[in-house]
Amino acid sequence: MADKYLVEPDVEFIKEIAELGGESVKKCFQCATCSVVCPISPDNNPFPRKEMIAASWGLKDKLVGNGDIWLCHNCGDCSTYCPRGAKPGDVLAAIRMHAIMHYAGLKSIGRLVNDPKKIPILALIPVVVFLVLGLITGLLDFTPPRNEEGEIAHHLFFSSWLVDMVFVPLAIWVVAVFALGLKRFIADIHKNAIEEGKTSKQKIEIKGFIQALIRVIPKILKHTQFSQCSENSDRTTPHMMVFFSFVGLFIVTSIFFLVLYGFGIHGPYSQMNPVKWLANISGIALIIGASLMLKNRMAKTDDQVSTYKDWFLIWLVLGLGVTGMLTELTRLADAAFLTYALYFIHLMFVFVLFMFLPFSKLAHLVYRTVAMAYSEYSGRK
């Protein structure tokens, strides 16, 4: 006799999925076209058909902890070929956004990040933090400072101590939120995999999981899944540009942090410095990649939905890149006032990116990586 399952629809969950961009979910009539056309769907328990039926019934417990929602890259093949226009890719994207807020906790912050009416508050928070902390500590100098060589010196305008006094705790905060969320996330996707017969492993072995993660990283770096999709293939290049620009800028920031506190050497650094080359190349790639993303979104057809969370992330990334490069260019042009103003705005973009990283769409980089590693570890093909 087949196992019985008591269906308890969560109407509020269905409404939230609709608000996050999955309003087409009710159009699905379970033809399975989406699972058939998806080039990256596993052979055993393929997605997104089962996720679509669970979403239409409001079965939150079968979706939030489902690792399969993260294996989807929303390339658009399923939405293009769906005969009903149910847009499975967008529904799964909405479910992922809900899962991000669920595992991050602090739902009030999640609502703040994903509500377009709250943008003024998001913008005001870093301004207040820097001004109040800078004035209390006396580390904020409103005069146009220069170093001994007469060059514009950011570390004197916004003291390096002030910047790191803000961003070091912020980095710890981000790591802590992700760590707590991932602990629950891994436990949930493993439980879901056992219940749905996706794995025969009853317990996760740390060594095996780490080895699986190492095997998955090259796939992520090469964007293998993106290249397998036929629809929206033009997303691959800009996505890779933004991804690798962040990797480059992370390396640059880490090196400069070490040089500053390890050797006591302040900037500005020579344009011939190889690390500065990496910084400039990464900054330019960030702007071009984000611009291409913006262009693609604006030219998007009805096959995919662009929601506030999509626009928020693109404009945030573009603003980050533009203000960073303009700060450097105005410094080289010796335009002190513009440099300090742009540098202040740039720091505000960085703050918002870091502070709300675990609650925004960008968090998918972490959760998707872990889900892909788990899929590799569990032996799904």
C-alpha positions in Angstrom: 0.0 0.0 0.0 1.3 3.4 -0.9 2.3 5.8 1.9 -0.2 8.3 3.0 0.6 12.0 3.1 -1.7 14.6 4.8 -1.7 17.7 2.6 -1.8 20.9 4.6 -1.6 23.9 2.2 0.1 27.0 3.5 -1.9 29.8 1.8 0.4 32.5 3.1 3.4 30.7 1.6 1.7 30.6 -1.8 1.0 34.4 -1.6 4.6 35.1 -0.7 5.9 33.0 -3.6 3.6 35.1 -5.9 4.9 38.3 -4.4 8.5 37.2 -5.0 7.9 36.6 -8.7 6.2 33.2 -8.8 2.7 34.4 -9.5 2.4 32.1 -12.5 2.6 28.9 -10.4 -1.1 28.2 -10.5 -1.0 27.9 -14.3 0.9 24.6 -14.0 -1.1 21.5 -15.0 1.7 19.0 -14.4 2.6 18.0 -18.0 6.3 17.5 -17.0 7.6 19.4 -20.0 9.8 21.4 -17.7 11.6 18.3 -16.3 12.0 16.9 -19.8 13.6 19.9 -21.4 15.8 20.9 -18.5 19.4 20.0 -19.5 20.7 19.9 -15.9 17.9 18.1 -14.2 19.1 14.9 -12.5 17.8 11.5 -13.8 16.6 10.4 -10.4 13.8 12.6 -9.0 14.2 15.3 -11.7 13.1 18.9 -11.1 11.2 21.2 -11.5 7.9 19.3 -12.0 7.7 18.0 -8.4 8.6 21.5 -7.1 5.8 23.1 -9.1 3.1 20.8 -7.7 4.4 21.3 -4.2 4.4 25.1 -4.7 0.9 25.2 -6.1 -0.3 23.3 -3.1 1.6 25.5 -0.7 3.7 22.6 0.7 6.4 24.8 2.3 8.0 21.9 4.2 8.8 20.1 0.9 10.4 23.1 -0.8 12.4 25.3 1.7 14.6 22.4 2.6 14.8 20.9 -0.9 18.3 21.1 -2.3 16.9 20.7 -5.9 15.6 24.3 -5.9 19.3 25.4 -5.8 20.4 23.1 -8.7 18.2 25.1 -11.0 20.1 28.1 -12.6 16.9 29.7 -14.0 18.3 29.6 -17.5 14.8 29.8 -18.9 14.5 26.6 -21.0 11.6 25.3 -18.9 9.8 28.6 -19.0 10.2 28.9 -22.8 8.7 25.5 -23.6 6.0 25.5 -20.9 2.7 25.2 -22.8 0.8 27.0 -20.0 3.2 29.9 -19.3 3.7 28.7 -15.7 7.3 29.9 -15.8 8.9 27.2 -13.6 12.2 28.9 -13.6 10.7 32.1 -12.0 8.8 30.0 -9.5 11.9 28.3 -8.3 13.7 31.6 -8.1 10.9 32.9 -5.9 11.2 29.8 -3.7 15.0 30.3 -3.4 14.4 33.9 -2.3 12.0 32.7 0.4 14.6 30.0 1.5 17.3 32.7 1.7 15.2 34.7 4.1 14.2 31.6 6.0 17.8 30.4 6.7 19.1 33.9 7.3 16.6 34.4 10.1 15.8 38.0 11.3 12.8 38.2 9.0 12.5 41.9 9.6 15.9 42.5 7.8 14.8 40.2 5.0 11.6 42.2 4.5 13.7 45.4 4.6 16.0 44.2 1.8 13.2 43.0 -0.4 10.8 45.9 -0.1 11.3 48.6 -2.7 9.6 51.1 -0.3 12.4 50.6 2.2 15.3 51.7 -0.1 15.7 55.1 1.7 16.2 53.2 5.0 18.8 50.9 3.4 20.6 54.0 2.1 20.4 55.9 5.4 21.8 53.1 7.6 25.4 53.2 6.4 25.4 57.0 6.3 24.3 57.1 10.0 26.8 54.4 11.0 29.8 56.1 9.4 29.0 59.7 10.5 28.1 58.8 14.1 31.0 56.4 14.6 33.4 58.8 12.8 32.3 61.8 14.9 32.4 59.9 18.2 35.9 58.5 17.5 37.2 61.7 15.8 38.4 59.5 12.9 36.3 61.4 10.3 38.1 64.4 8.8 35.9 66.7 6.6 38.9 68.7 5.3 40.5 67.6 2.0 43.5 65.7 3.3 46.7 64.8 1.4 49.7 62.7 2.1 53.3 63.9 2.4 53.7 63.8 -1.4 50.7 66.0 -1.9 48.4 63.2 -3.2 44.8 62.8 -2.2 44.8 60.4 0.7 41.6 58.4 1.4 43.0 56.9 4.5 43.1 60.4 6.1 39.6 61.4 5.0 38.0 58.2 6.1 40.6 56.8 8.5 41.6 53.2 7.7 40.8 52.5 11.3 37.3 53.9 10.9 36.7 51.9 7.7 37.9 48.7 9.2 36.1 49.4 12.5 32.9 49.2 10.4 33.8 46.4 7.9 35.7 43.9 10.1 32.7 43.4 12.4 30.4 43.5 9.4 32.4 40.6 7.8 32.2 38.7 11.0 28.4 39.3 11.1 28.0 38.0 7.5 30.1 34.8 8.3 28.1 34.2 11.5 24.7 34.6 9.7 25.7 32.3 6.9 27.2 29.7 9.3 24.1 29.4 11.4 21.9 29.3 8.2 24.1 26.7 6.5 24.0 24.4 9.5 20.2 24.2 9.3 20.3 24.2 5.5 22.6 21.2 5.2 20.5 19.3 7.8 17.3 20.1 5.9 18.5 19.1 2.4 19.9 15.9 3.7 16.6 15.0 5.5 14.7 15.9 2.3 17.0 13.8 0.2 16.5 10.8 2.4 12.7 11.2 2.4 12.5 11.5 -1.4 15.0 8.7 -2.1 17.7 11.0 -3.6 20.4 9.4 -1.5 21.1 6.2 0.4 23.5 7.9 2.8 22.0 8.1 6.3 24.7 10.4 7.7 26.8 13.1 6.1 30.5 12.4 6.3 32.5 15.7 6.6 35.5 14.4 4.6 33.4 13.1 1.8 31.4 16.3 1.6 34.5 18.4 1.5 35.9 16.3 -1.3 32.6 16.7 -3.2 32.8 20.5 -2.7 36.3 20.5 -4.2 35.1 18.6 -7.2 32.2 21.0 -7.7 34.3 24.2 -7.5 35.7 23.9 -11.1 32.2 23.5 -12.4 31.2 26.7 -10.7 34.3 28.6 -12.0 33.6 27.4 -15.6 29.9 28.0 -15.3 29.2 24.6 -16.7 25.5 24.6 -15.9 25.0 27.9 -17.6 26.6 26.7 -20.8 24.3 23.7 -21.0 21.2 25.8 -21.3 20.0 27.0 -24.7 17.7 29.8 -23.7 19.2 33.1 -22.3 22.7 31.8 -23.1 23.7 35.5 -23.3 23.7 35.6 -19.5 26.8 33.4 -19.2 29.4 36.0 -20.2 28.1 38.9 -18.0 27.5 36.5 -15.1 31.1 35.2 -15.3 32.4 38.8 -15.6 30.7 39.9 -12.4 31.6 36.7 -10.6 35.3 36.8 -11.4 35.5 40.5 -10.8 34.2 39.9 -7.2 36.9 37.2 -6.8 39.5 39.6 -8.1 38.4 42.4 -5.8 38.3 40.1 -2.8 42.0 39.1 -3.5 43.0 42.8 -3.9 41.2 43.8 -0.7 42.9 40.9 1.2 46.3 41.8 -0.1 46.0 45.5 0.7 44.6 44.7 4.2 47.7 42.6 4.8 50.0 45.2 3.4 48.4 48.0 5.5 48.4 46.2 8.8 51.3 43.9 8.3 53.8 46.4 6.8 52.1 49.8 7.6 52.1 50.9 3.9 49.2 53.2 3.0 47.9 54.0 -0.5 47.5 55.3 -3.0 49.6 52.7 -4.7 51.4 53.0 -8.0 49.4 52.2 -11.2 52.2 49.9 -12.2 51.6 47.7 -9.1 50.4 44.3 -10.4 47.8 44.2 -7.6 46.5 47.5 -8.8 46.3 46.1 -12.3 44.1 43.3 -10.9 42.0 45.9 -9.1 41.4 48.0 -12.2 40.7 45.0 -14.5 38.2 43.6 -11.9 36.6 47.0 -11.5 36.1 47.4 -15.3 34.9 43.9 -15.6 32.4 44.5 -12.8 31.0 47.6 -14.6 30.8 45.9 -18.0 29.3 42.7 -16.6 26.6 44.6 -14.6 25.8 46.8 -17.6 25.3 43.7 -19.8 23.1 42.2 -17.1 21.1 45.4 -17.0 20.8 45.5 -20.8 19.6 41.8 -20.9 17.0 42.5 -18.2 15.6 45.5 -20.0 15.4 43.5 -23.3 13.8 40.5 -21.5 10.7 39.0 -23.1 7.7 37.6 -21.2 9.5 34.2 -20.8 11.1 35.4 -17.6 10.0 37.9 -14.9 12.3 40.6 -13.6 11.5 41.3 -10.0 12.6 43.9 -7.5 15.3 41.6 -6.1 16.8 41.2 -9.5 16.9 45.0 -10.2 18.2 45.7 -6.7 21.2 43.4 -7.1 22.1 44.6 -10.6 21.9 48.3 -9.7 23.8 47.7 -6.4 26.6 45.9 -8.3 26.7 48.5 -11.0 26.8 51.3 -8.5 29.6 49.6 -6.6 31.7 49.4 -9.7 31.0 52.8 -11.1 31.6 54.7 -7.8 34.8 52.7 -7.2 36.3 53.5 -10.7 35.2 57.1 -10.6 36.8 57.6 -7.2 40.1 56.4 -8.6 39.8 58.6 -11.8 38.9 61.7 -9.9 41.9 61.1 -7.6 44.2 60.8 -10.5 42.7 64.1 -11.9 43.4 65.7 -8.5 39.7 66.6 -8.1 39.6 66.4 -4.3 36.0 67.3 -3.5 34.6 64.8 -6.1 37.0 62.1 -4.9 35.9 62.3 -1.3 32.2 62.6 -2.2 32.4 59.5 -4.6 34.5 57.6 -2.0 31.9 58.2 0.6 29.1 56.9 -1.8 31.3 54.0 -2.7 31.7 53.0 0.9 27.9 53.2 1.3 27.4 50.7 -1.6 30.0 48.4 -0.1 28.3 48.6 3.3 24.9 47.7 1.9 26.4 44.8 -0.2 28.0 43.3 2.9 25.5 44.1 5.6 22.5 42.6 3.7 24.4 39.9 1.7 22.8 36.9 3.6 19.4 38.4 3.0 19.6 39.3 -0.7 19.6 37.3 -3.9 23.4 37.3 -3.9 23.3 34.8 -1.1 22.5 32.2 -3.7 26.3 32.0 -4.3 26.7 30.4 -1.0 23.6 28.2 -0.8 23.8 27.0 -4.4 27.5 26.0 -4.0 26.6 24.0 -0.9 23.6 22.4 -2.6 25.7 21.4 -5.7 28.3 19.9 -3.4 25.7 17.9 -1.6 24.3 16.7 -4.9 27.8 15.6 -5.9 28.3 14.0 -2.5 25.0 12.1 -2.5 25.7 10.6 -5.9 22.8 12.2 -7.9 23.3 12.1 -11.6 
